[in-house]
């Protein structure tokens, strides 16, 4: 299975419109990037190819990411109120991305090159806006975390779901 990485460039396998699997892309969340970054990276490296835009795909992945992060960060009862704000921004961002990618998918067969670029620009703008919304609420949570939680957060955002092996690679 091909994977995408920040340092290695894109090495994505084209898929048919009905065959894209969310697990086929390794997510990297450097600097608060959202789950939606994987779709944006895919579109950036293959703007002329159509990829499946399964309804609510970002929202489903966001829920999985929220649950996974909550467990890995060991959110305490005292942190739950702030965590709820982080999770809500992630959900809102995923919903915005789902709406835009569904619209793009729905019009893929009739889009002109200009329409394609405009649609991609809208998705890119929404992604950037989502990061801008997530950063301050996550920063508030991060400021109140223990050092162990901060280290885990740093790893999660730096390496996504991969564990760093300290030899320049990942497992």
SULWOJO-V520683 format. One record per pair of residues at least 4 apart in sequence whose C-alpha atoms are under 8 Angstrom apart, sorted by the first residue. I is the first residue (numbers start at 1). GAP is how many residues later the second one is. If there is no record, write none. Layout:
i=I gap=GAP
i=I gap=GAP
This chain:
i=1 gap=23
i=2 gap=9
i=2 gap=10
i=2 gap=11
i=2 gap=22
i=2 gap=23
i=3 gap=7
i=3 gap=8
i=3 gap=9
i=3 gap=21
i=3 gap=22
i=3 gap=23
i=4 gap=4
i=4 gap=5
i=4 gap=6
i=4 gap=7
i=4 gap=8
i=4 gap=21
i=4 gap=22
i=4 gap=23
i=5 gap=4
i=5 gap=5
i=5 gap=6
i=5 gap=21
i=5 gap=23
i=6 gap=4
i=6 gap=22
i=10 gap=31
i=10 gap=32
i=10 gap=35
i=12 gap=13
i=12 gap=30
i=14 gap=35
i=15 gap=4
i=15 gap=5
i=15 gap=36
i=16 gap=4
i=16 gap=34
i=16 gap=35
i=16 gap=36
i=17 gap=33
i=17 gap=34
i=17 gap=35
i=18 gap=33
i=18 gap=34
i=19 gap=33
i=20 gap=4
i=20 gap=31
i=20 gap=32
i=22 gap=35
i=22 gap=39
i=25 gap=13
i=26 gap=12
i=26 gap=134
i=27 gap=8
i=27 gap=10
i=27 gap=11
i=27 gap=133
i=27 gap=134
i=28 gap=5
i=28 gap=9
i=28 gap=10
i=28 gap=129
i=28 gap=130
i=28 gap=131
i=28 gap=132
i=28 gap=133
i=29 gap=4
i=29 gap=5
i=29 gap=6
i=29 gap=8
i=29 gap=127
i=29 gap=128
i=29 gap=129
i=29 gap=130
i=29 gap=131
i=30 gap=127
i=30 gap=128
i=30 gap=129
i=30 gap=130
i=31 gap=126
i=31 gap=127
i=32 gap=99
i=32 gap=102
i=32 gap=103
i=32 gap=125
i=33 gap=4
i=33 gap=98
i=33 gap=124
i=34 gap=56
i=34 gap=93
i=34 gap=96
i=34 gap=97
i=35 gap=23
i=35 gap=26
i=35 gap=27
i=35 gap=30
i=35 gap=59
i=36 gap=4
i=36 gap=22
i=36 gap=58
i=36 gap=61
i=36 gap=91
i=37 gap=4
i=37 gap=90
i=38 gap=4
i=39 gap=4
i=40 gap=4
i=40 gap=83
i=40 gap=84
i=40 gap=87
i=41 gap=4
i=42 gap=4
i=42 gap=5
i=43 gap=4
i=43 gap=6
i=43 gap=77
i=47 gap=69
i=47 gap=73
i=50 gap=55
i=50 gap=58
i=51 gap=54
i=52 gap=53
i=53 gap=4
i=53 gap=45
i=53 gap=48
i=53 gap=49
i=53 gap=52
i=54 gap=48
i=55 gap=43
i=55 gap=47
i=56 gap=4
i=56 gap=39
i=56 gap=42
i=57 gap=4
i=57 gap=41
i=58 gap=4
i=58 gap=36
i=58 gap=37
i=58 gap=39
i=58 gap=40
i=59 gap=4
i=59 gap=32
i=59 gap=35
i=59 gap=36
i=59 gap=39
i=60 gap=4
i=61 gap=4
i=62 gap=4
i=62 gap=28
i=62 gap=29
i=62 gap=32
i=63 gap=4
i=63 gap=28
i=64 gap=4
i=65 gap=4
i=66 gap=4
i=66 gap=21
i=66 gap=24
i=67 gap=4
i=68 gap=4
i=69 gap=4
i=69 gap=87
i=70 gap=4
i=70 gap=5
i=71 gap=4
i=72 gap=80
i=73 gap=76
i=73 gap=77
i=73 gap=79
i=73 gap=80
i=74 gap=75
i=75 gap=4
i=75 gap=5
i=75 gap=8
i=76 gap=4
i=79 gap=4
i=79 gap=62
i=79 gap=65
i=80 gap=4
i=81 gap=4
i=82 gap=4
i=82 gap=55
i=82 gap=58
i=82 gap=59
i=83 gap=4
i=83 gap=55
i=83 gap=58
i=84 gap=4
i=85 gap=4
i=85 gap=52
i=86 gap=4
i=86 gap=48
i=86 gap=51
i=86 gap=52
i=87 gap=4
i=88 gap=4
i=89 gap=4
i=89 gap=41
i=89 gap=44
i=89 gap=45
i=90 gap=4
i=90 gap=40
i=90 gap=44
i=91 gap=4
i=92 gap=4
i=93 gap=4
i=93 gap=33
i=93 gap=34
i=93 gap=37
i=94 gap=4
i=95 gap=4
i=96 gap=4
i=96 gap=30
i=97 gap=4
i=97 gap=26
i=97 gap=29
i=97 gap=30
i=98 gap=4
i=99 gap=4
i=100 gap=4
i=100 gap=19
i=100 gap=22
i=100 gap=23
i=101 gap=4
i=101 gap=22
i=102 gap=4
i=103 gap=4
i=104 gap=4
i=104 gap=12
i=104 gap=15
i=107 gap=4
i=108 gap=8
i=111 gap=4
i=111 gap=5
i=112 gap=4
i=113 gap=4
i=114 gap=4
i=115 gap=4
i=116 gap=4
i=117 gap=4
i=118 gap=4
i=119 gap=4
i=120 gap=4
i=121 gap=4
i=122 gap=4
i=123 gap=4
i=124 gap=4
i=125 gap=4
i=126 gap=4
i=127 gap=4
i=128 gap=4
i=129 gap=4
i=130 gap=4
i=131 gap=4
i=132 gap=4
i=133 gap=4
i=134 gap=4
i=135 gap=4
i=136 gap=4
i=137 gap=4
i=138 gap=4
i=139 gap=4
i=140 gap=4
i=141 gap=4
i=142 gap=8
i=145 gap=4
i=145 gap=5
i=146 gap=4
i=147 gap=4
i=148 gap=4
i=149 gap=4
i=150 gap=4
i=151 gap=4
i=152 gap=4
i=153 gap=4
i=154 gap=4
i=155 gap=4
i=155 gap=5
i=155 gap=8
i=155 gap=9
i=156 gap=4
i=156 gap=5
i=156 gap=6
i=159 gap=4
i=159 gap=5
i=162 gap=8
i=162 gap=9
i=163 gap=7
i=163 gap=8
i=164 gap=4
i=164 gap=5
i=164 gap=6
i=164 gap=7
i=165 gap=4
i=165 gap=5
i=165 gap=6
i=166 gap=4
